[in-house]
Structures are given as structure tokens and as C-alpha cells.
Amino acid sequence: MEKIRILIAGYGNVGRGVVAALKRNPDMELAGIISRSPDRVRKEVTDVPVLAFDDVAGFLSLKADVAILCGGSKNDLPQQGPWMAQYMNTVDSFDNHSRVPEYFHTMDEAAKKGCHVSIISTGWDPGIFSLERTLGSAFLPGSRAYGFYGLGPKGGLSMGHSDALRTIPGVVDARQFTHAVPEALERVRKGENPAFEPGDMHTRECFVVAAPDADKEEIEKTIKAMPGYFAPYKTVVNFISQEELNEKYKGFPHDGTVAAAGVTGDGNSAAIEYRCVWGSNPEATASVLVAHARAAARLFAEGRKGAFTILDIPPAYFSQYDREELLAHWI
Ligand SMILES: NC(=O)c1ccc[n+]([C@@H]2O[C@H](COP(=O)([O-])OP(=O)(O)OC[C@H]3O[C@@H](n4cnc5c(N)ncnc54)[C@H](OP(=O)(O)O)[C@@H]3O)[C@@H](O)[C@H]2O)c1
């Protein structure tokens, strides 16, 4: 059987994760990488072609079936997504939830025009959790599905919030761990379906390395007042050394659960929960993206075109097993 050939477009944490994930999927192979900084990537990757992003003839000659777009959601994907969809099938992890409808329509138009398949906004959230929220509300009508993050003792590392901390003057480096509020999760599990305010479900713990001459009190005040990011949340700020940050808080651990609870029949309790625990958020996200690339190749082989989300794809299309194997052992 011919392997599904993957092009990685953009090489950061998730791009690295895709390289690792492809090694665990024997029906797929890495055709090459494109990057805006190919010299940087060539220092790390030596066994496949690494080309400049705009070397269109070059990357088309690699005969990849699907491009996995690993650029940032804020600035890269809105521009790179529609551009790539004209040349090949794409999969991406666009995670700006409020802009998903707009991004979907842009990608749908571009992919239809290019006669390609573009699977957007997948990973774990959006992605797996989008599916679980949808299933929760379909199987338990009237329930609400809630996402809780950082259930373990260390919490979950939020890259976006860590980036936000690093923009504050006087902050040299920083990491932000999100913690779920256990009492809030308990209320959901009991089927109360509460109307939470922002800040009721999670707390935030910051580990900050300050410049030697920085005013730590001022930094803490600035963090706690940051609208959207920290202001609505109970936030703890810890100042630590760079060595301690590197040693104790390395890697990209994250976890979360989608919980929906309600009643069936005349009032019997019913609850659904789906938990993810990741030692590495970008590697796990990449693993999900790779399975979606398999689905993209299959949809394309059927002559489908346009944009898709995880909600539009039969789960069997993600699997490396064939239909008979799934029927016999996995259903
Ligand atoms: N849906 C989900 O569950 C989920 C989960 C996690 C992340 N995400 C999304 O995935 C996106 C990518 O995350 P990430 O952690 O991989 O971001 P990242 O490491 O910052 O990489 C983003 C882009 O920045 C460039 N880059 C990376 N390192 C660089 C360096 N040292 N010097 C210069 N350029 C560099 C790369 O583009 P070039 O190679 O073109 O330079 C890369 O594609 C995030 O924006 C987020 O939206 C989604």
C-alpha cells in the first residue's frame, strides 16, 4: 500500500510533534518541511528536504498528499491556510474559537476553488473536545458540556498565557499553569449545569523570572489586572530564578476533561466525561493532526472538496485500521 505523504508547513513545537507522530504511523511518511526560516530548521532536520515557504514549485515536486499547517493561529494560519488550500489538502489547528466560523468559510471557499480538502481547527481543543462537547449535548439533551483544564496537581501549562506574561516590562521569562477548581467540576458532575462566571472554573498560577532591577510589586499588579487573561481569575504570582524555571517547569504538560451531566427518562442521573492527559501538549496535538491528515487523504480520494471540521468526519477515517478490523475488534 502506498504511504500517505505529509508536508509540514511551519516548524515550531507542533511541527516537531508531527515529525515524532509520523514515526508512530506506519501508513504515513514525511515528504518534507517548508518554513519561513529554512536554515534554522535544516540545523535540526537533516533527513528530508527543508524548503522555503514560498518555493511553490519545490514543495509541489515533493508530491505530498496533505500539508499539516503548524503555524500560529493568531497571525500565521489566517494567511497561510487559504494560500496553501489552493495548492494541496491541508490540516490545521486554528484555535481562536471566536473566529472559527469566519475561518471555516474562508477555508471552505479557498479549498473548493483549489479542489482540495481542508480540515480546520483540530487538535485537542478545538478538536477532540469540540467533538465531546457536541456528543455530550446530543446524547444528554438539556445538559451543558463544560471544559476543565489542569486537573493534576501541577495544573496545565498555558502557552498563550505564558506568552502574555512575557510581554510585561521587567519579565525575562515566565510560565503559567492553569488549575481547575475542584468544587466547580463537582457541581458539573452532579448535574447542576451551573451558569459559571469567568474565573469560577479555573485559577491561574504564574512562575515569573524578573529582571534584576525590575519592580516585582508592579509586575504582580500588572499581571493581576490583565483583562481577559488574569483579571477575572484568582491568580497567584511566584517569582523564581531562571534555573528553577528551567529545571522544575520544563516541557509542555497539559490535561483536561469535558464533562456533561443531566438526566434521562423521569430523572435518572446521567453523566459523560472524556479526559485527556498530555505529557506534551504540542506532541499530543500533533498526533491528532496526523490522524486527521489520514482522514483528509481519504476524503480527497472520494472526490470531496472544501473545509471540514472534526464534526464532519466519520471516526473510521481517522483510523489506520480497515473497516473489517474495526467491525471485528473496535466497535
Ligand atoms: N487545537 C489545539 O488543541 C491546539 C493545541 C496546541 C497548539 N495549537 C495551535 O498550534 C499553533 C502552533 O503552536 P506551536 O507551539 O508550534 O507554536 P510555535 O512553536 O511558536 O511555532 C509557530 C511558528 O513559528 C515559527 N517558529 C517556531 N520557532 C521559531 C524560532 N525559533 N524562530 C523563528 N520562527 C519560529 C514557525 O514557522 P516557520 O517555520 O515558518 O518559521 C512555526 O510554524 C498555536 O498557535 C496554537 O494555535 C492548537
PDBQT file of the ligand as one rigid body, heavy atoms in Angstrom, charges set to zero:
ROOT
HETATM    1  N1  LIG A 401      -6.176  22.919  18.703  1.00  0.00    +0.000 N 
HETATM    2  C1  LIG A 401      -5.355  22.629  19.700  1.00  0.00    +0.000 C 
HETATM    3  O1  LIG A 401      -5.680  21.810  20.551  1.00  0.00    +0.000 OA
HETATM    4  C2  LIG A 401      -4.006  23.277  19.778  1.00  0.00    +0.000 A 
HETATM    5  C3  LIG A 401      -3.111  22.872  20.796  1.00  0.00    +0.000 A 
HETATM    6  C4  LIG A 401      -1.833  23.438  20.816  1.00  0.00    +0.000 A 
HETATM    7  C5  LIG A 401      -1.464  24.398  19.869  1.00  0.00    +0.000 A 
HETATM    8  N2  LIG A 401      -2.386  24.773  18.917  1.00  0.00    +0.000 N 
HETATM    9  C6  LIG A 401      -2.019  25.783  17.899  1.00  0.00    +0.000 C 
HETATM   10  O2  LIG A 401      -0.806  25.459  17.316  1.00  0.00    +0.000 OA
HETATM   11  C7  LIG A 401      -0.141  26.663  16.974  1.00  0.00    +0.000 C 
HETATM   12  C8  LIG A 401       1.334  26.402  16.897  1.00  0.00    +0.000 C 
HETATM   13  O3  LIG A 401       1.865  26.155  18.199  1.00  0.00    +0.000 OA
HETATM   14  P1  LIG A 401       3.434  26.000  18.439  1.00  0.00    +0.000 P 
HETATM   15  O4  LIG A 401       3.617  25.771  19.890  1.00  0.00    +0.000 OA
HETATM   16  O5  LIG A 401       4.013  25.050  17.473  1.00  0.00    +0.000 OA
HETATM   17  O6  LIG A 401       3.935  27.484  18.061  1.00  0.00    +0.000 OA
HETATM   18  P2  LIG A 401       5.417  27.929  17.769  1.00  0.00    +0.000 P 
HETATM   19  O7  LIG A 401       6.409  26.966  18.336  1.00  0.00    +0.000 OA
HETATM   20  O8  LIG A 401       5.509  29.359  18.181  1.00  0.00    +0.000 OA
HETATM   21  O9  LIG A 401       5.513  27.850  16.160  1.00  0.00    +0.000 OA
HETATM   22  C9  LIG A 401       4.702  28.642  15.328  1.00  0.00    +0.000 C 
HETATM   23  C10 LIG A 401       5.522  29.067  14.107  1.00  0.00    +0.000 C 
HETATM   24  O10 LIG A 401       6.554  29.954  14.498  1.00  0.00    +0.000 OA
HETATM   25  C11 LIG A 401       7.728  29.728  13.722  1.00  0.00    +0.000 C 
HETATM   26  N3  LIG A 401       8.821  29.439  14.670  1.00  0.00    +0.000 N 
HETATM   27  C12 LIG A 401       8.841  28.481  15.635  1.00  0.00    +0.000 A 
HETATM   28  N4  LIG A 401      10.007  28.514  16.324  1.00  0.00    +0.000 NA
HETATM   29  C13 LIG A 401      10.739  29.513  15.757  1.00  0.00    +0.000 A 
HETATM   30  C14 LIG A 401      12.038  30.050  16.012  1.00  0.00    +0.000 A 
HETATM   31  N5  LIG A 401      12.829  29.549  16.968  1.00  0.00    +0.000 N 
HETATM   32  N6  LIG A 401      12.462  31.069  15.238  1.00  0.00    +0.000 NA
HETATM   33  C15 LIG A 401      11.691  31.589  14.250  1.00  0.00    +0.000 A 
HETATM   34  N7  LIG A 401      10.446  31.117  13.955  1.00  0.00    +0.000 NA
HETATM   35  C16 LIG A 401       9.991  30.106  14.693  1.00  0.00    +0.000 A 
HETATM   36  C17 LIG A 401       7.441  28.534  12.810  1.00  0.00    +0.000 C 
HETATM   37  O11 LIG A 401       7.141  29.000  11.495  1.00  0.00    +0.000 OA
HETATM   38  P3  LIG A 401       8.254  28.955  10.336  1.00  0.00    +0.000 P 
HETATM   39  O12 LIG A 401       8.858  27.576  10.347  1.00  0.00    +0.000 OA
HETATM   40  O13 LIG A 401       7.516  29.275   9.092  1.00  0.00    +0.000 OA
HETATM   41  O14 LIG A 401       9.285  29.980  10.690  1.00  0.00    +0.000 OA
HETATM   42  C18 LIG A 401       6.214  27.906  13.411  1.00  0.00    +0.000 C 
HETATM   43  O15 LIG A 401       5.358  27.315  12.462  1.00  0.00    +0.000 OA
HETATM   44  C19 LIG A 401      -0.543  27.647  18.102  1.00  0.00    +0.000 C 
HETATM   45  O16 LIG A 401      -0.644  28.957  17.596  1.00  0.00    +0.000 OA
HETATM   46  C20 LIG A 401      -1.893  27.157  18.507  1.00  0.00    +0.000 C 
HETATM   47  O17 LIG A 401      -2.845  27.980  17.899  1.00  0.00    +0.000 OA
HETATM   48  C21 LIG A 401      -3.626  24.227  18.856  1.00  0.00    +0.000 A 
ENDROOT
TORSDOF 0
